[in-house]
Amino acid sequence: MTSCYPALVTHAPDIPTSRMPLGLCANCIHARRITSDRGSLFLLCELSKTDPQFEKYPRLPVLSCSGYVQAKQHA
């Protein structure tokens, strides 16, 4: 069975999440990190559960979002 992915797609599970280009989702209270069984990281937008305007898994990085609410920073 051959892969249907383009040759440029790579899997890099060793990249720290802090270095991934998440945009606003990186510190939004509505974003929930989901890790697959294979170690891939996805960000689920919790607003998508109640409002179809928001994508369940938005394309990253999100640079503008009407639902963005900054999470409180831990000291």
WOPE-V800664 format. One line per field, one symbol per residue. ss: DSSP state (2 for helix, 1 for strand, 0 for the rest). phi: phi as a letter, one per 20 degrees, with the letter a starting at -180 (. if undefined). A space follows every 50 residues. Layout:
ss=???
phi=???
//
This chain:
ss=00000000000000002220001222210011111000001111122220 0000000000010000000100000
phi=.efeeffefcdcfeffgfdefemffgcefeecfcdffenfdcdeeffffc cffdffcffeeedbbfefcfffeee
//
